[in-house]
């Protein structure tokens, strides 16, 4: 099947963003934003959390989300091509390989890439950022 947006995803975002306006649910919504974006409550416009939630993950296909989760859950921490969880499909897409290949990041031409990160990033470790910068440096 081809990638597509999650069914009813937009309607769910609107529902949750409206719920975040509730003072009792505001902190819960903030915790979600903190996990995704690394927000700090004392540095956030808490009255805008509903707006942030309404725009979170908009336009992303189900395959993007699935691959992101595959990378997070991988045992070796290596970013790989999409895993179809079907040996035959993987072989069709990856020149006979039964598992998806690792992305060769050194092939990326990086002279016009900006890597935006912070020391408080919840999803990326500084050692991983430094490793990526060294691989991309000057290509």
N, C-alpha and C positions, 0 to 999 in steps of 0.2 A: 504494500500500500504506500501511497505517497504521503509526505508530511502534511500535517494540517494543524490548525489551531485546536486546542482542547475544546470539546463540545461544551457549550454553556459557560465557558471560561469568563467571557466578558460580563455576563450577567452575575456570576459569582463575585467577580471583582467589585462590581457596583454595590452588591449587597454587603460585602465585607467592608468596603470603604464607608458606606453609610453607617454600619454598625460601629465603626471606629470613632464616630462622632460622640458616641455614648461615653460619658465620663468613666463608667465602670469598665468598659472594654478598651478604652484608650491605651492603657498600659500593656494589655495583651497584644494589641496590634503593634505597639512599639517594639515588643520583644521579637515579633516576626521581622520587622524592619531591621532591627539590630542584627539578627542572624544573617539576613541577606546583604545588608549594606554596611553594617558596623556602626550604626548611629549611636550616639550617646544621648541619653534623655535630657541632660542639662544643656546640651548644645543643639537641641532640635526645637523646631516650631511645633509644639505638641498639638496646637489647634489645626495643623495642616496634615496630621497623620492620615486622615481619611483621604486627602488628595494624593498623598504619596502612595497609599494602598491602591487607589483607583488606577494609578499609572504603572504599578509594579508588574513586570513581566508581560506587558502588552505587546502583541505582535509576534510573540515567540511561538514556534511550532512545537508540536509534541515531540518531534525527533530531537530538537535542540535540548529540550528539558531532559529527555531520556539519555542523551549522550553526556550531558553535564553530570547527571547522577551516576552514569557508568564510570566517569573519570573519578568522581568523589569516592566511589566504592571499590575502585580497583585495588588489588593487593600490592602492586608494584609502584603505584603513584605515577605511572607513565601515561601521558595523554595519547590515546590510541584513536584510530578511526572508529566509526560507529560499529558496535557489535550487534549483529542481527540475531544472536542466540540461536542460530541455525547454521550448522557446519556447511551445508550445501550453499546457502545464500552467501555466507562469508567467502567461500571459495569462488563463487561467481563474481563477487565484487572486488576481491583482493588477490587476483592472479593465482588462484589455487591454494591460498593460505586458509587454514581452517579457523584461525583466529585473526582479528584485525591487527594490522601493522601499527607500530608506534609512529607517531608523526615525527618526521625529520625536521625539527625546528631550525636546524642550521641552514636549510634551503630557503628560508624566508629572507627576502631582501628587506633589510630593516632601516634603511636610511631615513624613511619617513614615518616611523612608528613611534608613538609616544606611549610609554608604559606608565600608567597612573596607578599609584598604590600608596599605602600609608603603613606606618609601623603597627597600627591598631587593627589592621585588616583581619577579619574573622575567618576568611576563607583561604588566604594566601600567606604562607610563612615568608619572612624576610630572606631566609636562606634560599628558598625557591625563586624568589624575585631576583636575587643576585645571580643565581645560576642562569636564569633566563637571560638576564642582561649580558652576561658573559658570552653566551652562545650567539646572541644577536648582535653583539658589539661590532659596529663598523661594516656590516654587510650591505 
